[in-house]
Amino acid sequence: MSISIGGVRLPRGIMLAPMAGVADTTFRKICRTLGAEYTVTEMISARALCYEQIGRRHRGGYKTAQLAQITPEETPCAAQIFGSEPEIMAEAAAMLSTGEYRGYGGWELPCAIDINMGCPVRKVVSNNEGCALMRYPELAGRIIEAVCRATRLPVTVKMRAGWSPDEINAPELAKIAEASGAAALCIHARTRTQMYAPGANWGIIKKVKEAVSIPVFGNGDIYSAADVLRMFRETGCDGVAVARGALGNPWIFSEIAAALEGREYRPPDITDRLNLALRHAEEIVDRLGGSTGLAAARSHLAWYVKGEPGAAAARAAIMRAKSLDEVREILKGLL
């Protein structure tokens, strides 16, 4: 079993799904080290990236461009963009494909451009971006075509099952995406109105796979290797994208690899979990700076300690911690 996206070959077809505010460069690197074969950046606003480049430098620096940071340790990694204007989406794709934009710091270039048509949050869909594009298939097709013309990189699309239970159109939009030049698809098997509620409809993934000939990744309710094996079996998908199942448990990729290869898997013990939690926090703080980095690390730390004895008190203490030294003492207390 293997998937090819452009010149990138994925032996098992296992990817870390893009997650805004979560799947930053530090988390992607950790997941890649533990077995994720493919990663995707957080969402990058095409409009913000383009306007940031043509306007004068913001006092806070080129913040949108920073979301495109890709390190060698996390490749192959795709850059995900969102927007509703074909010309601006194309311009952003061209910038990201060549690294020719201000704020670029000698990072690795993405291996693909991913178009977000799955984000359900209000501030995105209110601009007819993200999942809202599923309600405008013709526009979605024009965006994909424009991005494909603007870059030599493969173009992929992340979408949901549809807008609502009455507007499920992923198979139809998948056909449009393929005809417009998309090289692969990732299907989150929930509607926009479901948001992240339990109960992904994997049957939609199966219908999309039957509708197109390009690779299809299934996404939704993947929390173990057993879930991955069942998704492959029930949907016939080519690959699986792991999202929330990796939060606090990036070892899920090692578990999946072991299951697919028929090897025994040894889950991490509490020492493994807390050591990685601390290293994760240290790398975020080193990259972003003291207070900003610690704030960004808190959610990850809370996910790592989930389920351990004393986790509730530890999470509360982590949220109040003012320094990494305090975090170290809190984690040490769990041991």
KAMO-V288088 format. One record per residue. N is the residue number from 0. RES is the residue in one letter. D_FIRST is the distance of its C-alpha to the first C-alpha in whole Angstrom. Layout:
# KAMO-V288088
N_RES_D_FIRST ; N_RES_D_FIRST
This chain:
# KAMO-V288088
0_M_0 ; 1_S_4 ; 2_I_7 ; 3_S_10 ; 4_I_14 ; 5_G_17 ; 6_G_16 ; 7_V_14 ; 8_R_11 ; 9_L_9 ; 10_P_6 ; 11_R_6 ; 12_G_8 ; 13_I_11 ; 14_M_14 ; 15_L_18 ; 16_A_19 ; 17_P_23 ; 18_M_26 ; 19_A_29 ; 20_G_32 ; 21_V_29 ; 22_A_26 ; 23_D_28 ; 24_T_27 ; 25_T_28 ; 26_F_26 ; 27_R_23 ; 28_K_24 ; 29_I_24 ; 30_C_21 ; 31_R_19 ; 32_T_21 ; 33_L_19 ; 34_G_16 ; 35_A_15 ; 36_E_13 ; 37_Y_15 ; 38_T_18 ; 39_V_21 ; 40_T_25 ; 41_E_27 ; 42_M_29 ; 43_I_31 ; 44_S_34 ; 45_A_34 ; 46_R_38 ; 47_A_39 ; 48_L_37 ; 49_C_39 ; 50_Y_42 ; 51_E_42 ; 52_Q_42 ; 53_I_44 ; 54_G_47 ; 55_R_48 ; 56_R_47 ; 57_H_47 ; 58_R_49 ; 59_G_45 ; 60_G_44 ; 61_Y_40 ; 62_K_39 ; 63_T_36 ; 64_A_35 ; 65_Q_35 ; 66_L_32 ; 67_A_30 ; 68_Q_30 ; 69_I_27 ; 70_T_27 ; 71_P_25 ; 72_E_24 ; 73_E_22 ; 74_T_20 ; 75_P_18 ; 76_C_20 ; 77_A_21 ; 78_A_25 ; 79_Q_25 ; 80_I_29 ; 81_F_31 ; 82_G_34 ; 83_S_35 ; 84_E_37 ; 85_P_35 ; 86_E_37 ; 87_I_37 ; 88_M_33 ; 89_A_33 ; 90_E_35 ; 91_A_33 ; 92_A_30 ; 93_A_32 ; 94_M_33 ; 95_L_30 ; 96_S_28 ; 97_T_31 ; 98_G_33 ; 99_E_36 ; 100_Y_37 ; 101_R_40 ; 102_G_39 ; 103_Y_36 ; 104_G_36 ; 105_G_34 ; 106_W_31 ; 107_E_27 ; 108_L_27 ; 109_P_24 ; 110_C_21 ; 111_A_21 ; 112_I_23 ; 113_D_23 ; 114_I_25 ; 115_N_26 ; 116_M_27 ; 117_G_27 ; 118_C_29 ; 119_P_32 ; 120_V_35 ; 121_R_38 ; 122_K_39 ; 123_V_36 ; 124_V_36 ; 125_S_40 ; 126_N_39 ; 127_N_37 ; 128_E_34 ; 129_G_31 ; 130_C_30 ; 131_A_33 ; 132_L_32 ; 133_M_30 ; 134_R_34 ; 135_Y_34 ; 136_P_32 ; 137_E_34 ; 138_L_34 ; 139_A_30 ; 140_G_30 ; 141_R_32 ; 142_I_31 ; 143_I_28 ; 144_E_29 ; 145_A_32 ; 146_V_29 ; 147_C_27 ; 148_R_30 ; 149_A_31 ; 150_T_28 ; 151_R_26 ; 152_L_23 ; 153_P_20 ; 154_V_22 ; 155_T_20 ; 156_V_21 ; 157_K_22 ; 158_M_24 ; 159_R_25 ; 160_A_25 ; 161_G_28 ; 162_W_32 ; 163_S_33 ; 164_P_33 ; 165_D_35 ; 166_E_33 ; 167_I_29 ; 168_N_28 ; 169_A_24 ; 170_P_23 ; 171_E_26 ; 172_L_26 ; 173_A_22 ; 174_K_23 ; 175_I_26 ; 176_A_24 ; 177_E_22 ; 178_A_25 ; 179_S_26 ; 180_G_24 ; 181_A_21 ; 182_A_18 ; 183_A_16 ; 184_L_17 ; 185_C_17 ; 186_I_19 ; 187_H_21 ; 188_A_22 ; 189_R_26 ; 190_T_29 ; 191_R_31 ; 192_T_34 ; 193_Q_32 ; 194_M_31 ; 195_Y_29 ; 196_A_31 ; 197_P_29 ; 198_G_27 ; 199_A_24 ; 200_N_24 ; 201_W_20 ; 202_G_21 ; 203_I_22 ; 204_I_18 ; 205_K_17 ; 206_K_20 ; 207_V_19 ; 208_K_16 ; 209_E_18 ; 210_A_20 ; 211_V_18 ; 212_S_16 ; 213_I_15 ; 214_P_12 ; 215_V_13 ; 216_F_13 ; 217_G_15 ; 218_N_18 ; 219_G_21 ; 220_D_22 ; 221_I_19 ; 222_Y_21 ; 223_S_19 ; 224_A_16 ; 225_A_17 ; 226_D_17 ; 227_V_14 ; 228_L_13 ; 229_R_15 ; 230_M_14 ; 231_F_11 ; 232_R_13 ; 233_E_16 ; 234_T_15 ; 235_G_12 ; 236_C_11 ; 237_D_8 ; 238_G_9 ; 239_V_12 ; 240_A_15 ; 241_V_18 ; 242_A_21 ; 243_R_24 ; 244_G_22 ; 245_A_22 ; 246_L_26 ; 247_G_28 ; 248_N_24 ; 249_P_22 ; 250_W_21 ; 251_I_19 ; 252_F_16 ; 253_S_17 ; 254_E_17 ; 255_I_14 ; 256_A_12 ; 257_A_14 ; 258_A_13 ; 259_L_9 ; 260_E_11 ; 261_G_14 ; 262_R_16 ; 263_E_19 ; 264_Y_20 ; 265_R_24 ; 266_P_24 ; 267_P_27 ; 268_D_31 ; 269_I_33 ; 270_T_34 ; 271_D_30 ; 272_R_30 ; 273_L_34 ; 274_N_33 ; 275_L_30 ; 276_A_32 ; 277_L_35 ; 278_R_33 ; 279_H_32 ; 280_A_35 ; 281_E_37 ; 282_E_34 ; 283_I_35 ; 284_V_38 ; 285_D_38 ; 286_R_37 ; 287_L_39 ; 288_G_42 ; 289_G_44 ; 290_S_44 ; 291_T_42 ; 292_G_39 ; 293_L_40 ; 294_A_40 ; 295_A_37 ; 296_A_36 ; 297_R_37 ; 298_S_35 ; 299_H_32 ; 300_L_34 ; 301_A_35 ; 302_W_32 ; 303_Y_31 ; 304_V_34 ; 305_K_34 ; 306_G_34 ; 307_E_36 ; 308_P_40 ; 309_G_42 ; 310_A_39 ; 311_A_41 ; 312_A_44 ; 313_A_42 ; 314_R_40 ; 315_A_44 ; 316_A_45 ; 317_I_42 ; 318_M_43 ; 319_R_46 ; 320_A_46 ; 321_K_47 ; 322_S_46 ; 323_L_43 ; 324_D_45 ; 325_E_46 ; 326_V_42 ; 327_R_42 ; 328_E_45 ; 329_I_43 ; 330_L_40 ; 331_K_42 ; 332_G_44 ; 333_L_41 ; 334_L_40
